Amino acid sequence: MMKKWSDLTILEVAELYRRKELSPVELVGSTFERLKEVDSKLNSFITVMESEAKEAAKEAEAAFLRNEVKHVLYGIPYSVKDLYYTQGVRTTCGSKILKGYIPDTTAPLVSRLKNCGAILIGKTNMLEFAYGIVHPEYGQTNNPWDLRKTAGGSSGGSAASVAAGIGLFSLGSDTGGSIRIPASYCGIAGLKPTYGLLSLEGIFPLSPSLDHVGPMAKSSEDLMVVMEALVRGFHFAKLPKNENVIIGILPADKFSDVNEEVARIYKEALEHVKKLEWTVEEIELKYFDFTEEIVMNVLLPEAASIHERWLSRKEEYAPLTYKQIEAGLVHRSLDYLKAKNELVSARKDVDGVLEDVDFLLMPTVPYPAPEEDPALEDDNEMKFTGLFNVTGHPAMTINAGFTKNNLPVGLQLVGRCLDDNRLIETAAKLEKLLGKSMKGIKVNV
């Protein structure tokens, strides 16, 4: 008996399509059935594209029946965070400001997926302009493991929908952890690629110096498939079976404010790493403790310059979003320029560390999903993620296990710049070792 389609990987679905054991029409239809079943609880979508997706599925089915050779993503349903421009389909950025905005262009990454035959099913919910605050017009995305908890931000709709089986992957954005944090909370895999590897064209910016975009899926192998479609020349880098990998870990004093269960799961993961006979070495990251200061000194003024055009529309923003924009308008230019220089210095520091070790390994977030997304200045949510927006190094999260209350806990792996394929392959090995990828794991909705 065939497994439920939502338990399958992208490659497994592609193979079933080609053997004519599964139809794109059937799969896409099941996707929207699942959406209608659970999204009133999750609130993971802003715009649903059912008619367009079902029409595309019919075209895909006809192509498979003609035995036409197609891309591996052909007929695969996916979603994008609602700051990716989609021609003829509204792009709200989770804000009342752009409630009726319909772009006349499509983000190149979305166009590339369309050219591969992937089927866009809708635009996912997000924190307002990816700036850390829920707009009351759209509401919080809830966590599929516990609806009383948040799915995280700012790419929460993407993470929740993938975890709940509404599409096989999604594209998000990440300025301080906005792919990796919700992926961790929702128990899926999420990649922030090397800075600049994926085009930001046609994607509404938050802070261009820190913005990254990337995919989210149930497993690392699925992320590799998507990256192969998005980046020319990107190939799955099969590592030697007995490669001696050196893992860098942070000293114990960096974990003093980490949740007890997160710390436990992280230590268990390190024990599993030793089974691979990889070497574990303690490292020091010079700028680790200054991450939030650097991020905010760059983000506040850059975001303010983008939103300055809408200052007269204060009532259309969530109050806290507007407060942050105002803070950026009066931010000291000297602090901004100093932080821009620190981006370069921090990158060189991490480059130096990664000359001695192959990867860095740490928790993704210090705690499991909270009830609400914490305000930017009030919490250490991006304690482990934000530095790699500063430095631009590729970083990704995989599911490392679950708390006693069945909430997922993420493990973050960081690699050398432009070594994204080796990073994903190593993460896939860890996933297999831990046995904790979302594949086959049932959420609570």
N, C-alpha and C positions, 0 to 999 in steps of 0.2 A: 504493500500500500504506500503510495507517495506521501511524503511529508506535506504538511500544510505549507502553502507557497511562501508565507511570510517567515518560515523557518529556513528558507533556502538562501544560499548566497547568490550574488549576481551571476557568477559563472555557472552555478547549477541551473538557474532559471534559463540562461542562454542556451545551455545544452538541451534542456527540455523543449525549448522553442524549436530547436533545429531537428529534434527527433519527433516533433509534432505531438508530444505528449502533454504539452501545455500551450494554450493560445494566449497571445497578448490581449485579446478581447476578454478572455476569462480572467486573466490576472488583473487587468485594469479595472474591470467590473468589481472584482473582489476587493480591490483597494478602496473604491468609493463606498462599498458596503461597510467596510471596516471604519472608514472615516465617519460615516453617518451613525455608526454604532457607538463610537467612543468620543468623537470630538466635541460634543456638547459638554462633556466632562473635562476634556483636556484644554480646549480653547487654543489649539495649535495652528489653526489656519485663519488668515485674514481674507484671502480670496481663493475660491475653489474653481478649478477649470475643468469641470466634468465633461461638458459637451466637446470641448477641444481635444481632451485626452482620449475620449472614447472614439472620436473620429480618427485620431492618429493610430489608435490600437487596431482599428479595422484595416487601415493601410498596412500596418506591420504584419497582421495576420495574412493578408493577401500576398505580401512579399515572401513570407515563409512558405506558403502553399505553392508558390512558383519556384521554390528552391533557390531563391536569390541569396548570394553570399552577402552577409551584412555585418556591421560592427557588433562587437560583443554587447554593447549597450542598447542595441536596437530593440525597441519594445519594452525597455525597462522603465517603470514609473519612478519619478523622483520629484522633489520639490525644491524651491529656493526661498531663502530669507527675503522678506518683503522690502529689501533695499536694492535688489538687483533689478535693473530696468528691463521691462518686458513690453515690447511694442504692442500697443492696443489693449494692454491689460494693466489695470491700475497698480501703482507702486506707492504705498502709503508711508513706508518707513515707520509704521506703528504710531503715526502722529496725526492729529487733526489738521495740522498745517497742510499736509499733502493728501488729505482724505479723498479728493477727487482727481488726483494727478494721474494722467495716462501718458506714458512716455511715447515718443515717436521713434525711438531706437531700442535695441535690445543689447544687453551686456554681451560682449564677445564670448564670455565663458558659457552663457546660456545658448548662444548661437552655435557654439562648437558642439555642445551636447545635442542640440537639435539636429545638426548635421550628422551626428552619429546615430540618430534615430531614437535617442532616449525620449521618454514621454513626460512632459511637465504636467503635473496634476494640480499645482496650486502654489500660492505664495504664503509663507509661514509667518506666524505672529512673532513679535520681537519687542524688546524694550524701545521706547521712543528714540528714534534716530540712533539707536545702539548706544545710548548715553546713560544707561544704568537705571532708568526709571520706567515703570509701567505707566502708560497713558490710560486714564480711566475710560476713554472711548473704546479701547480694545481689551483691556483687562489682562491679568496675569495668565501665563500658560502654566497649567498644573502638571505635576510629575506623575507619569503613568504607574510608578511604583507605589505612590501614596498621594492621593489627590489633595491632601491637606498641605503638601509641600510644593515649592516652586520647581519648575523644570530648569530654572537657571536663566542667565542672560549673558549677552543679549540675544543669542540665537536659540532661545528656548523652544520656540515652535518647531524648529528643524529637529532638535534633539528629541523632543517628546514624540513627534510624529514618526520618526524612524524607529524609536524604541517600541512604539505601540503597533508597528506593522503597517503604517500608512505610507507606502512607498519604500523603495529599497535603499535610497540614499537621499541626501539633501546637501545644498550648498549654504554655508554660513559665512560670517565674518568675525574677525578676532582682533581687537585693539589692545586688550589687556588680559584676555582669556576667554573671550565671548564664544569661541567654538569649544574649547577644552573644558571650561567650567560646566556648561549645561550637558555636554557629553558625559562628563564624570557623574553628575547628578542623575542622569538617565541611564547610565550603564552601557553606553555605546562607545564606539571609537570615533575620535575626531582629530583632524590634522590641521595645524597651523603651519603651512609650508614656509620655506625660506622666503624672507622678505623680497618681494618683486618677482618671485617665480610665476605666480598667477596674476594676470592683469586685473587692475582695479578699475579699468575703464567701464563706464556704464553701471557703476555701483556707488550709491550715495556715500560720501565720505564722512568719517567722524574726526579722525586725526591722521592726515596723510602720511606723516612720519612714522606712525605706529600701526596703521591699518594693514591687515592681512586678510585674505579670503581663502577658504578651503572646504573640503568635503567632510561629511559626517555619515557614518554607516554602522552597521551592526558588527563589522569585523575589520581588522586591518587589511586583510586580503581584498575586501570590497573597496577599501580606500585606494589600494594600489590600482585596481581596475579603473576607477574613476580618474585617478591622476594620469594614467596612461592615455586617457581620452583628452584630458585638458592640457597636457604638456607634450609637445612634440619631442620625440626622442626619449621619453620617460619609459623605462622598462623595469619589470620586476627583477630586482637584483638578487638572484639566488646565492646565498652565502654558503661558503664551504661548511660542511656538516660539523667539523670539529674546530671551527675558527676560534682562536683565543680572543675573546672579546673582553675589554677592560671597561668596567662600569664605574663611573664616579658618583659618589654619594655625599650628601651634606653632613657636616658634623652634628652631633647630638643636640647641641644648644639651639639649633635652628628649628627644633621640633617641640620646644617647650609649650607652645600654645596650640599644638595640634590635637584634635579630638582623639580620645583614647582608642576608639575602635579603628579610626583611620590609621593611627600609629601601629596598632596590632596587625592590620591587614598589610601595611607596608612592610613590616618586619617579616611577615610570612612570605611575602613576595620575594624578599631578599634571600630567604632560605631556599626558595625554589630556584632562584637564579644560580645559586651555588651548585645545584644539580646539573646545570649545563656546563659546569667546570669553568665558568667565567670568573675573571678576577674582579674583586670589588675593592676599590680604593677610595679613601676619604679625600675630598677636594675642598678648595675654598673659592667662593665666588665673591670677588672684591666688592661688587655693587649690589649684592643680594639684599642687604638691609636698606638700601636707598631706592629700591624699585619704585615704590609708590610716589615718592617725591619727584623722581625723574619723569614718570608717566604723567603726573598731574601738571607739572611745569610745561610739558609739551602739549598735552591734550587740551587743557583749558583754553589757551589762546588760539590754538588751531581750530577747535570747534567753534569758538566765538566768532572767528573771522568768517566761517561758513554760514553761520546763522544770523549774522548782523543784518542781513536783508529783511529779516522777519521780526525785528525787534518791536515793531508796532503791533504785532499780533500776539501779545503776551498771553491773553486769555485762551488761546488755542493750544498752548503748550501745557504739559503737566507742570505744576508749580515748581517742583524740584529741578526739572530739566531747565526751565527758564532761569532759575537761581544759579545754576552752573554756568549757563551762557553769560549771565551778568558777571560772574566771578572771572570768567575768561577775558571779558572786555577791559577789566582794570588790572589784569595780571601784569607783573613787572616784566618788561622786555628783557632785562638783564638775566632774570631767572630762566626765561625761555631760551635765550642764547647759550647760557651755561648748560642747560639740559640738552640742547642739541649737540654740544660738544661731548657731553657725557654719553650720548648714544654711541658715538664713535669709540670712546675709551672703553665703555662696557663691552662693546662687541670685540675689541681687541683682547680684553681680559678673558672672555669666554673662549675665543679662538685659541688663546694660549693654553687654557685648561684642557681643551679638546685636542691639543697636540699630544697630551700625556695619557688621556683616556679616550675611548671610542664614543661613549655615550654618557649622559647624565641621567640618573634615575631618582625620582622623588614622588611624593603624593601629588596629585593634580590640584586638589583643594584641601585645606586643613580640616574640613568637616564634611559630613554628608549634607544632602539638600536641606536647607532651612525652610521655614514656612513662607518667607518673603525674600525677594532679592535685596541684599543689603545695599545701602547707599554707598557711593564711591568713597566718600571720605570717612565712613563710619566703621569699616571692617577690613579684615586682611584676606578677603576672598581671593584676591589675585596674588597672594604671597608667593606662590610657586610659579605662577604663569606669566606675570607681567614682565619679568626681566627679559624674557625671550621675544617679547614685542619690542623692547628697547634694543636688543642686540640683533634681532632679525633671524636668529637661528631656528631651524625647523624643530617643532615640538609637537608631540601628539599624546593623547590620552587613550588608554585602554581600560577595560573593566578589570579590577583586581580582586573583587569579592564583594560581600554584602555585610552590612551591620546586623546586629541581632533583630532589628526592626525591619530587615529586608530592604534596606536602602543601599544602592550601589556606591562603591568607592572606586575612584579612578587612580591610575598609576600613570605618571607623566615620564616620557622618554624624550630626551633632547639630543639632537645630532649636529654634525658639522654642517655649515652652510653649503647648500646645493648637493648635499648627500641625502636628500629626502628618500630616495628609493631604498637605500640601505637602512635608513631609520625605520621605514614601514616594514621591511622584511624582518628586522630584528624584533619589532613590536609583535609581528605575527607569530614569531617563535615563542615569545613570552606568553602571548594569548593561549597558544596551544599548550604550553607548559602549565599555565594556571588553570586552564579549562574554564575560563570565565568570560569568553566573548558572548555577546548577546544572542548569537545563533542558537535557536532552540530553547531559550529561556523565556518563560511566560511572565509578562507583566501583570499588574493587578487591575487592569481595565479591560 
